Amino acid sequence: MPTISFFCLLLFIIILISGFKKNSDFLSPGRVFSLLWLFVIGLVEFKFSKLQPHWNYFDWFIALLGILTFLLGIYISYIINLDKSFLRISEIRTKIREVGLNEKKLFRFIVIYFFIYLFCFIAEWQIEGYLPLFTSKPDRARILFGIFGLHLIVSSANVILFLIIEYFIFIKANLKKKWFLIFVFIIAMGNYILIVQRYGLFILIMMVFCLIYYSGRKVKLRTFIIFGSVIISLIIGIQSLRTTELITAYIIIDSKMKLSQQYAEFAIPYMYIVMSIENFVKYYSQIDNHSFGFFTLDFISAITGIKHWIEEYYNFDKFRLHIGGYNTYPFYWAYYYDFGIAGLALIPFIIGYIISEIYYYLRRNPNIVILTLFSIAFAVMAISYSSDPLTRLDMMFNFSIIVFAQFLFWNKAAKEPL
C-alpha cells in the first residue's frame, strides 16, 4: 500500500471512530469534510488506473490548497467560537423536535408547488416530444432534454420531496393528508427516473440525512450502514438505467485498470471517485486565461440568460478538458478557473468559514431555518469531491426555494411541540 494512502486511510478510520464517542457530533463540518477528502486522496494514490497521471510536488500543492484553505476557514470559525457555550446534540434534537410549524401553510405550499411542477413537467414533455428514459440513448437524451424556465421547475423536485419528508418528521396525525403526500412523493420521485438524473437525488439524500440526524433520536451505527446502503443502491439503480451492459463493459475496459479481471466491477465506483481530482491535476496548468468570476457566479449568468452568449464570445468551456469520459471536477475547479491560485486560497476559505459559522449557530440557537441551511451545507461538502452545487443554477434555485419556504411556515411564537 502506498505510504500516502496508508496514512490517509488510517486517519480516516481514527476520525470516523471518534465520531461515535459520547457527546461528539458526527456531522461537524471539520469531521465530514476531512473524512471525505482523506478517503478520496487515499484512493487516488493507489493509482489503480493507467489513466491516472503521476503528480509532482507542485501538483500536490495545487490539488490540496483548496481543501486545506476550506479546513482553515472551519478552524478559524472554531477558534472564534471556542469560548461560547453550546447545546449537546441531544438538546439540539429536543429543541428541533419542539419547533413550531404551521401545518396548513406547509401542506398548502407543498400542494401548490407540486401542481406548478406537474404542469411544467407535462408542458416540457409535450414540447420536447420525448422523455429521456424511453429513448435509445437515455444518457445523452437527459443532457439535451429541457426547456429554459420550465426545466428549472422540473429540476426542482427536491423542493417537494424535502418538504414532504419534513412534514412527516414534524407533523403529527393528519393521516389523510399524509397518504396524499405519499402519492405526491412517488410522482415527484419518478422525476429522477423519467429524466434519468441522479445528482439531485444524491443532494436530496444528504440534506434529508442531516435533517433527520438533528431532528430525530440518537442515530446508531446501523443507521449509518443502512443509510449508506440506500444511497449506493439508488445511485447504482439510476446508473443502470443510463448505461447498458455493453456500455458498462466498455467503461470497465476503457478505465485501463491495473487490477485483474475479477476486480473489474470496482472500476466504475473507483473511477468516479478519483477522476475528478485527477482531471484537475492534469489540466489546471492548461488554463491560460482566467474567467474572473464567470464560473463562480455561473447561476447568476444562467438565470439572466446571458450565460451562453458570454461562453461563445469568450470561448469559455468549463468541462472542455477531461480524461476519457470522466468530465467532473472537484468543487474548487471553478474558483481556480476564475482566479487561479488566489481563487483556491480565498474562496474555499470563505465557504468553509461560513459553513462552520452556520454549524455553530445551530449548536447555540437551533431552529428549522438554520437546520435547513446546515443541511444544504452538509450536502455541499458531501458532493465536493466531484462538483460544487453553489455554482449551479438548478441547485441554487432548489436551495433558495427550500429555505424561503421555511420562513413561511416556521411559527417563531410556538411554545409547544406539535
C-alpha positions as CSV (number, residue, x, y, z in Angstrom):
1,M,0.0,0.0,0.0
2,P,1.4,3.5,-0.9
3,T,2.5,5.4,2.2
4,I,0.2,8.4,1.5
5,S,-2.8,6.0,1.1
6,F,-1.9,4.2,4.3
7,F,-1.8,7.4,6.4
8,C,-4.9,8.9,4.8
9,L,-7.0,5.8,5.4
10,L,-5.6,5.4,8.9
11,L,-6.6,9.0,9.7
12,F,-9.9,8.3,8.1
13,I,-10.6,5.4,10.4
14,I,-9.4,7.3,13.5
15,I,-11.7,10.3,12.8
16,L,-14.6,8.0,11.8
17,I,-14.4,6.1,15.1
18,S,-14.0,9.4,17.1
19,G,-17.4,10.5,15.7
20,F,-19.2,7.8,17.7
21,K,-17.8,8.9,21.1
22,K,-20.3,10.2,23.6
23,N,-21.2,13.8,23.2
24,S,-19.3,14.1,19.9
25,D,-21.1,15.4,16.8
26,F,-20.5,13.1,13.8
27,L,-21.7,15.7,11.3
28,S,-19.4,18.6,12.4
29,P,-18.0,20.3,9.3
30,G,-14.4,19.5,10.1
31,R,-15.1,15.8,10.6
32,V,-17.3,15.5,7.5
33,F,-15.0,17.3,5.1
34,S,-11.9,15.6,6.5
35,L,-13.4,12.1,6.2
36,L,-14.5,12.7,2.6
37,W,-11.1,14.0,1.4
38,L,-9.0,11.6,3.3
39,F,-10.9,8.8,1.7
40,V,-10.6,10.4,-1.8
41,I,-6.9,11.2,-1.5
42,G,-6.3,7.7,-0.1
43,L,-7.9,6.1,-3.1
44,V,-6.3,8.4,-5.6
45,E,-2.8,7.5,-4.5
46,F,-3.4,3.8,-5.2
47,K,-3.2,4.7,-9.0
48,F,-5.2,1.6,-10.0
49,S,-5.8,3.0,-13.5
50,K,-3.3,3.8,-16.2
51,L,-5.4,7.0,-16.9
52,Q,-4.2,8.5,-13.6
53,P,-1.2,10.7,-14.2
54,H,1.8,11.0,-11.8
55,W,1.7,14.0,-9.5
56,N,4.7,16.2,-8.9
57,Y,5.2,18.3,-5.8
58,F,3.5,21.4,-7.3
59,D,0.6,19.2,-8.4
60,W,0.1,18.1,-4.8
61,F,0.3,21.7,-3.6
62,I,-2.4,22.9,-6.1
63,A,-4.6,19.9,-5.5
64,L,-4.6,20.2,-1.7
65,L,-4.7,24.0,-1.5
66,G,-8.4,24.4,-1.9
67,I,-9.0,21.5,0.6
68,L,-6.7,22.9,3.2
69,T,-8.0,26.5,3.0
70,F,-11.6,25.2,3.3
71,L,-10.5,23.4,6.5
72,L,-8.6,26.6,7.6
73,G,-11.9,28.5,7.3
74,I,-13.6,25.9,9.5
75,Y,-10.7,26.1,12.0
76,I,-10.8,29.9,12.3
77,S,-14.5,29.7,13.0
78,Y,-13.8,27.1,15.6
79,I,-11.3,29.4,17.3
80,I,-13.8,32.3,17.3
81,N,-16.5,30.2,18.9
82,L,-14.2,28.3,21.3
83,D,-15.3,30.2,24.4
84,K,-19.0,30.1,23.7
85,S,-21.4,27.6,25.2
86,F,-23.1,25.0,23.0
87,L,-26.0,22.7,23.4
88,R,-25.4,18.9,23.4
89,I,-26.6,17.0,20.3
90,S,-29.5,15.5,22.4
91,E,-30.6,19.0,23.4
92,I,-30.5,20.2,19.8
93,R,-32.7,17.3,18.8
94,T,-35.1,18.1,21.6
95,K,-35.4,21.7,20.6
96,I,-35.7,20.9,16.9
97,R,-38.5,18.4,17.6
98,E,-40.3,21.1,19.5
99,V,-40.1,23.5,16.6
100,G,-43.4,25.2,15.8
101,L,-44.5,24.7,12.2
102,N,-47.7,25.9,10.6
103,E,-49.1,22.7,9.3
104,K,-51.7,24.3,7.0
105,K,-49.2,26.6,5.3
106,L,-46.7,23.8,4.9
107,F,-49.2,21.4,3.4
108,R,-50.6,24.2,1.1
109,F,-47.2,25.1,-0.1
110,I,-46.3,21.5,-1.0
111,V,-49.6,21.1,-2.9
112,I,-49.4,24.3,-4.8
113,Y,-45.7,23.8,-5.7
114,F,-46.4,20.2,-6.8
115,F,-49.1,21.3,-9.3
116,I,-46.8,24.0,-10.7
117,Y,-44.1,21.4,-11.0
118,L,-46.5,18.9,-12.6
119,F,-47.8,21.4,-15.2
120,C,-44.2,22.4,-16.1
121,F,-43.2,18.7,-16.4
122,I,-46.1,17.8,-18.7
123,A,-45.5,21.0,-20.8
124,E,-41.8,20.3,-21.2
125,W,-42.6,16.7,-22.1
126,Q,-45.0,17.7,-24.8
127,I,-42.8,20.4,-26.2
128,E,-39.7,18.2,-26.4
129,G,-41.8,15.2,-27.6
130,Y,-39.9,12.6,-25.5
131,L,-38.7,11.5,-22.1
132,P,-35.1,10.6,-21.7
133,L,-35.8,7.2,-20.1
134,F,-37.7,6.0,-23.2
135,T,-35.0,6.9,-25.7
136,S,-32.3,4.6,-27.2
137,K,-29.6,6.7,-25.6
138,P,-31.0,8.0,-22.3
139,D,-27.6,9.2,-21.0
140,R,-27.3,11.6,-23.9
141,A,-31.0,12.4,-24.0
142,R,-31.0,13.6,-20.4
143,I,-28.4,16.3,-21.3
144,L,-30.4,17.6,-24.3
145,F,-33.8,17.4,-22.6
146,G,-35.1,20.7,-21.2
147,I,-36.8,24.0,-22.0
148,F,-35.3,27.1,-20.3
149,G,-37.6,28.2,-17.5
150,L,-39.7,25.1,-17.5
151,H,-36.8,22.8,-16.8
152,L,-35.8,24.9,-13.8
153,I,-39.1,23.9,-12.1
154,V,-38.9,20.4,-13.4
155,S,-35.4,20.0,-11.8
156,S,-36.7,21.2,-8.5
157,A,-38.4,18.0,-7.5
158,N,-36.1,18.2,-4.4
159,V,-38.2,21.1,-3.1
160,I,-41.3,18.8,-3.0
161,L,-39.5,15.8,-1.7
162,F,-37.6,17.6,1.1
163,L,-40.7,19.4,2.3
164,I,-42.8,16.2,2.3
165,I,-40.2,14.5,4.5
166,E,-40.1,17.5,6.7
167,Y,-43.9,17.3,7.1
168,F,-43.7,13.6,8.1
169,I,-40.9,14.4,10.7
170,F,-42.6,17.3,12.4
171,I,-46.4,17.0,11.9
172,K,-48.3,14.5,14.0
173,A,-51.6,12.9,13.0
174,N,-53.2,14.2,9.7
175,L,-53.3,10.7,8.3
176,K,-55.4,11.6,5.2
177,K,-53.0,14.4,4.2
178,K,-50.0,12.1,4.7
179,W,-51.5,9.5,2.4
180,F,-51.9,12.2,-0.2
181,L,-48.4,13.4,0.3
182,I,-47.1,9.8,-0.1
183,F,-48.8,9.8,-3.5
184,V,-47.2,13.2,-4.4
185,F,-43.8,11.9,-3.2
186,I,-44.0,8.9,-5.5
187,I,-44.8,11.0,-8.5
188,A,-42.1,13.6,-7.7
189,M,-39.6,10.8,-7.1
190,G,-40.4,9.4,-10.6
191,N,-38.9,12.6,-12.0
192,Y,-35.4,11.2,-11.3
193,I,-36.2,8.0,-13.2
194,L,-38.0,9.6,-16.2
195,I,-35.4,12.2,-16.9
196,V,-32.6,9.8,-15.7
197,Q,-30.9,12.1,-13.1
198,R,-29.0,11.1,-10.0
199,Y,-27.2,14.3,-9.0
200,G,-30.3,15.9,-7.5
201,L,-31.2,12.7,-5.7
202,F,-27.8,12.5,-4.1
203,I,-28.1,16.1,-2.9
204,L,-31.6,15.3,-1.5
205,I,-30.5,12.3,0.4
206,M,-27.6,14.2,2.0
207,M,-30.0,17.0,3.1
208,V,-32.6,14.6,4.4
209,F,-29.9,12.6,6.4
210,C,-28.7,15.8,8.0
211,L,-32.3,16.9,8.8
212,I,-33.1,13.5,10.4
213,Y,-29.8,13.4,12.3
214,Y,-30.5,16.7,14.1
215,S,-34.3,16.3,14.5
216,G,-34.6,12.6,15.4
217,R,-33.4,10.5,18.3
218,K,-29.9,9.2,18.7
219,V,-28.5,7.8,15.4
220,K,-26.8,4.5,15.9
221,L,-24.1,2.9,13.8
222,R,-26.6,0.6,12.0
223,T,-28.4,3.7,10.8
224,F,-25.3,4.9,9.0
225,I,-24.8,1.5,7.4
226,I,-28.5,1.3,6.3
227,F,-28.3,4.9,5.0
228,G,-25.1,4.2,3.1
229,S,-26.6,1.1,1.5
230,V,-29.7,3.0,0.4
231,I,-27.5,5.7,-1.2
232,I,-25.4,3.1,-3.1
233,S,-28.5,1.2,-4.2
234,L,-30.4,4.2,-5.5
235,I,-27.4,5.7,-7.4
236,I,-26.4,2.3,-8.9
237,G,-30.1,1.8,-9.9
238,I,-30.3,5.1,-11.7
239,Q,-26.9,4.5,-13.3
240,S,-28.1,1.1,-14.6
241,L,-30.9,3.0,-16.4
242,R,-28.3,5.3,-18.0
243,T,-25.9,2.6,-19.2
244,T,-26.4,-0.7,-20.9
245,E,-24.3,-3.8,-20.1
246,L,-22.3,-3.2,-23.2
247,I,-21.5,0.4,-22.2
248,T,-20.7,-0.8,-18.7
249,A,-18.2,-3.3,-20.1
250,Y,-16.7,-0.6,-22.3
251,I,-16.3,1.7,-19.3
252,I,-14.5,-1.1,-17.4
253,I,-12.1,-1.7,-20.3
254,D,-11.7,1.9,-21.1
255,S,-10.7,2.6,-17.5
256,K,-7.5,0.8,-18.1
257,M,-7.4,-0.7,-14.6
258,K,-4.2,-2.4,-13.5
259,L,-6.2,-4.9,-11.4
260,S,-7.1,-8.4,-12.6
261,Q,-10.4,-9.0,-14.4
262,Q,-12.1,-10.5,-11.3
263,Y,-12.0,-7.0,-9.7
264,A,-13.2,-5.2,-12.8
265,E,-16.6,-4.2,-11.3
266,F,-14.8,-2.0,-8.9
267,A,-13.5,0.1,-11.8
268,I,-16.7,2.2,-12.1
269,P,-17.1,3.4,-8.5
270,Y,-13.3,3.8,-8.2
271,M,-13.0,5.9,-11.3
272,Y,-16.0,8.1,-10.4
273,I,-14.4,8.9,-7.1
274,V,-10.8,9.6,-8.2
275,M,-11.1,11.1,-11.7
276,S,-12.5,14.4,-10.7
277,I,-9.3,15.5,-8.9
278,E,-7.2,13.7,-11.5
279,N,-8.8,15.9,-14.1
280,F,-7.9,19.0,-12.1
281,V,-4.3,17.9,-11.6
282,K,-3.8,17.2,-15.3
283,Y,-5.5,20.3,-16.7
284,Y,-5.0,23.2,-14.2
285,S,-1.8,24.1,-15.9
286,Q,-3.6,24.5,-19.3
287,I,-5.8,27.4,-18.1
288,D,-4.0,30.3,-19.7
289,N,-6.8,32.9,-19.4
290,H,-8.9,33.1,-16.2
291,S,-12.6,33.9,-16.4
292,F,-12.7,36.2,-13.3
293,G,-15.9,35.1,-11.7
294,F,-17.9,33.8,-14.6
295,F,-18.0,30.2,-13.4
296,T,-18.1,31.1,-9.7
297,L,-21.3,33.1,-10.4
298,D,-22.5,30.8,-13.1
299,F,-26.0,30.6,-11.7
300,I,-26.4,34.4,-12.0
301,S,-25.4,34.5,-15.7
302,A,-27.6,31.4,-16.3
303,I,-30.8,32.9,-14.8
304,T,-30.3,36.2,-16.6
305,G,-30.0,34.4,-19.9
306,I,-26.5,35.8,-20.9
307,K,-24.5,32.7,-19.9
308,H,-24.3,31.1,-23.4
309,W,-23.6,34.5,-25.1
310,I,-20.6,35.1,-22.8
311,E,-19.4,31.5,-23.2
312,E,-19.4,31.8,-27.0
313,Y,-17.9,35.3,-27.1
314,Y,-15.0,34.5,-24.8
315,N,-14.8,30.8,-25.7
316,F,-15.3,29.6,-22.1
317,D,-15.8,25.9,-21.6
318,K,-15.7,24.7,-18.0
319,F,-15.5,21.0,-18.9
320,R,-13.7,21.1,-22.3
321,L,-10.7,19.3,-20.8
322,H,-11.2,15.9,-19.2
323,I,-9.6,12.5,-19.2
324,G,-11.6,10.0,-21.2
325,G,-15.3,10.2,-20.4
326,Y,-14.8,11.5,-16.9
327,N,-15.8,15.1,-17.1
328,T,-16.3,16.1,-13.4
329,Y,-14.0,18.3,-11.3
330,P,-13.7,18.9,-7.5
331,F,-15.6,21.8,-6.0
332,Y,-12.7,24.3,-6.3
333,W,-12.2,23.9,-10.1
334,A,-14.5,26.9,-10.9
335,Y,-12.5,29.1,-8.4
336,Y,-9.2,28.2,-10.0
337,Y,-10.6,28.7,-13.5
338,D,-11.8,32.1,-12.5
339,F,-9.0,33.4,-10.3
340,G,-6.1,30.9,-10.3
341,I,-4.2,30.2,-7.0
342,A,-5.8,33.3,-5.4
343,G,-9.2,31.7,-6.0
344,L,-8.1,28.4,-4.4
345,A,-6.7,30.3,-1.4
346,L,-9.6,32.6,-0.7
347,I,-13.0,31.2,-1.9
348,P,-12.8,27.8,-0.2
349,F,-11.7,29.5,2.9
350,I,-14.7,31.8,2.9
351,I,-17.1,28.9,2.2
352,G,-15.6,26.7,4.9
353,Y,-15.8,29.6,7.4
354,I,-19.5,30.4,6.5
355,I,-20.5,26.7,6.8
356,S,-18.8,26.4,10.2
357,E,-20.5,29.6,11.4
358,I,-23.9,28.1,10.4
359,Y,-23.0,25.0,12.3
360,Y,-22.0,26.8,15.5
361,Y,-25.2,28.9,15.3
362,L,-27.1,25.6,15.1
363,R,-25.3,24.4,18.2
364,R,-26.3,27.6,20.1
365,N,-29.8,28.5,18.7
366,P,-31.3,25.6,16.8
367,N,-34.3,26.3,14.6
368,I,-35.8,24.9,11.4
369,V,-34.3,27.6,9.2
370,I,-30.7,27.2,10.4
371,L,-31.0,23.5,10.3
372,T,-32.2,23.7,6.7
373,L,-29.2,25.9,5.9
374,F,-26.8,23.4,7.5
375,S,-28.5,20.5,5.7
376,I,-27.6,22.3,2.5
377,A,-24.1,22.9,3.7
378,F,-23.7,19.3,4.5
379,A,-24.8,18.3,1.0
380,V,-22.4,20.8,-0.5
381,M,-19.5,19.2,1.5
382,A,-20.6,15.6,0.7
383,I,-20.5,16.2,-3.1
384,S,-17.4,18.4,-3.0
385,Y,-15.2,15.7,-4.5
386,S,-16.9,15.9,-7.9
387,S,-18.8,19.2,-8.1
388,D,-19.9,22.5,-6.5
389,P,-23.7,22.9,-6.2
390,L,-23.1,26.5,-5.2
391,T,-22.2,27.4,-8.8
392,R,-25.2,25.6,-10.4
393,L,-28.5,27.4,-11.1
394,D,-30.7,24.3,-10.6
395,M,-29.2,23.6,-7.2
396,M,-29.2,27.2,-6.1
397,F,-32.8,27.5,-7.1
398,N,-33.7,24.4,-5.1
399,F,-31.8,25.7,-2.1
400,S,-33.4,29.1,-2.3
401,I,-37.0,27.8,-2.5
402,I,-36.5,25.3,0.3
403,V,-35.0,28.0,2.7
404,F,-37.6,30.6,1.7
405,A,-40.4,28.1,2.4
406,Q,-39.1,27.6,5.9
407,F,-39.8,31.2,6.7
408,L,-43.4,30.9,5.5
409,F,-44.5,28.1,7.9
410,W,-42.0,28.5,10.8
411,N,-44.0,29.7,13.7
412,K,-41.5,31.5,15.9
413,A,-44.0,32.1,18.6
414,A,-44.9,28.5,19.1
415,K,-44.2,27.1,22.6
416,E,-45.5,23.6,22.4
417,P,-44.3,20.7,20.2
418,L,-46.7,19.6,17.5
